[in-house]
Structures are given as C-alpha cells and as structure tokens.
Amino acid sequence: MREAFRLFPDVKIVILTHLYGTPAKADAIRSICKAHDALLIEDAAESLGAIYKGKQTGNIGDYGVISFNGNKIITGSNGGMLLVNDEYSANKARKWSTQSREAAPWYQHEEIGYNYRISNVVAGVVRGQWKYLKIHIEEKKRIYKRYKKGLEDLPIQMNPWDVENSSPNFWLSCMTINKEAMCETQRSECGATYRSERGKSCPTEILDALKNFHAEGRPIWKPMHLQPIYRNNSFITKNGSGRGCSSMYQHNSSEDIGADIFERGLCLPSDNKMTEEQQKIIIEIIHRCFQ
Ligand SMILES: *Cc1c(COP(=O)(O)O)cnc(C)c1O
C-alpha cells in the first residue's frame, strides 16, 4: 500500500475486503490511509458478525458495506447495507439511492440518482434472519473445525487468521495445497487441466471430485489484478514492484501472493445445512485426491 501511494499519491479512497469472513489487518491499513488522507471503505459483504479488535467488521473504516445476497451468512435473497458514521452521510446515501429526489411536490432532480434501495419485503426477510446470525456463525465455525481436524494429515493449510486480534464468522472454509504437494496443472482464461499424481493434487482435481458427489466447491476468488478487465492497469506485488500498463502482463507467482493463493487454493463446501455425515464424505473425497 505504501508503494501504491508512492505511485499514486492522489488516491482518495481505499477499499479493503474481509475475505471469506476473516477480518483483514484493518489497523495497519487504516494507518497508511490516514497518513495519506485517504478514506477507508470496508467491503464487509462476507464478514457480517466477524470481530476485529473488539469491533464488528464494517465499523472500522469511514464507511462499510454488508451484503444480504443469497449466499451470505444471513440473507434477504439480495440487498445490502451501507454503514456510515454520521447523519449527513446517511441522508446523502438515502437520497442518492432513491433517485436523488429533492424536497419538492414533483420529481425534482438536482443531481444524478440511483435506484439502490432494498424493498420492504427484502428488508423484512433480513430482519427475520437477523436472530440467526449468531447460530449461523457457530455452525460455520463447527464446519471449519471439522475440516481442520479432518484434513490435518494432508499437505494443506486451512485459511488462517490473526487469532489474537480477530474472530472470523467462518463464512467459507478454504484451503491451500502446499507447494510441494501440487500436481502439474495449467489454467487458461476460462478453464484448467491437470495431471493426477500420487501424493499430490490441485484445486481443479479436488473440485472435479467434489462435483461428482454433487457438492459445490469453488476456486479461490480470482484476484482483481489477474482479471482481464483490470490486469493492464498498474498493480503492486509483494516486492513492491508496480506492474501492468507499460510492462507486458507476466505471471510470477513466487512474488505475487494473490496469484499464488489463487493457484493453490479452493473454497470448500461450507453450507450450514450440510450434515456431519456429508462433510465426512467430502473429507474422504479430498483424501482420495491425494492418494
Ligand atoms: C457478495 C459480495 C459482494 C457483492 O454483494 P452484492 O450484495 O451481491 O452486491 C461484494 N463483495 C464481496 C467481497 C462479496 O462477497
């Protein structure tokens, strides 16, 4: 981030994402934002109920967003929530999200507006779900712990977190395969192939195996700087090198942490309706991939 601000000193807004319900290192990020007079917006779409240093995610930055999309820890089928710290911002967001209507007897527009409100029906569903948030987090945590225990003999890591300072909501259980245990695999833009090897596996092999059991896993979210729509823009990797634009796109996963996690990682089936019995079978299937 420091390197990014060196390259782009005029940046006014930083968005951080608490991925998979695991709180990001928000204090470190916020202090860099402060030093450069930039606002911090938290994408807490996945992390409702997760806690970082005693604060719920979405409450740490200047603004926060929560999603009630169908796949989140509680849902209204869609919709979401913007969290603000002051009345002025709340009123501004309410106005913009309801077509920017002015206080006039007719539809009076002095600025561009949007249709971003959620319906009363969706809001009602969210309120009905609200009381299940704690229960869902407990269920998700149990799922995570069963995976961690069930897969501990394999050359994999479960998604880690800053144990001292945060408690995730465990929305999705994820794993990465250790480098030395990756079988040969190739990814193109929209597909992947692999060669099965004894003692090794790769995300695609595991996802294929799960699919045969009608269980849905996913690759790790593909990082933004690898997305065709963005990858020609500059981006910063571990060693602080800005890439893109002038230089041709080059994938070097040894210094690109996001790319490396994408290559070796997958999201495991994490629905809280999954039974213990079903999860045992999933754990067994993953073991078979490494045989
Ligand atoms: C789901 C999700 C979104 C999108 O939320 P919508 O309510 O579908 O717009 C944004 N960011 C992250 C990290 C998400 O997981």
The ligand as an SDF file (V2000), in Angstrom:
LIG
                    3D

 15 15  0  0  0  0  0  0  0  0999 V2000
  -21.1020  -10.9350   -2.2740 C   0  0  0  0  0  0  0  0  0  0  0  0
  -20.0260   -9.9250   -2.3100 C   0  0  0  0  0  0  0  0  0  0  0  0
  -20.2230   -8.6820   -2.8740 C   0  0  0  0  0  0  0  0  0  0  0  0
  -21.4790   -8.3200   -3.6050 C   0  0  0  0  0  0  0  0  0  0  0  0
  -22.5690   -8.1940   -2.8070 O   0  0  0  0  0  0  0  0  0  0  0  0
  -23.9700   -7.9850   -3.5360 P   0  0  0  0  0  0  0  0  0  0  0  0
  -24.9120   -7.7940   -2.4010 O   0  0  0  0  0  0  0  0  0  0  0  0
  -24.2400   -9.2310   -4.3160 O   0  0  0  0  0  0  0  0  0  0  0  0
  -23.8210   -6.7760   -4.3980 O   0  0  0  0  0  0  0  0  0  0  0  0
  -19.2130   -7.7420   -2.8320 C   0  0  0  0  0  0  0  0  0  0  0  0
  -18.0320   -8.0350   -2.2600 N   0  0  0  0  0  0  0  0  0  0  0  0
  -17.7870   -9.2330   -1.7190 C   0  0  0  0  0  0  0  0  0  0  0  0
  -16.4550   -9.4810   -1.0900 C   0  0  0  0  0  0  0  0  0  0  0  0
  -18.7610  -10.2230   -1.7310 C   0  0  0  0  0  0  0  0  0  0  0  0
  -18.5230  -11.4330   -1.2290 O   0  0  0  0  0  0  0  0  0  0  0  0
  1  2  1  0
  2  3  1  0
  2 14  2  0
  3  4  1  0
  3 10  2  0
  4  5  1  0
  5  6  1  0
  6  7  2  0
  6  8  1  0
  6  9  1  0
 10 11  1  0
 11 12  2  0
 12 13  1  0
 12 14  1  0
 14 15  1  0
M  END
$$$$
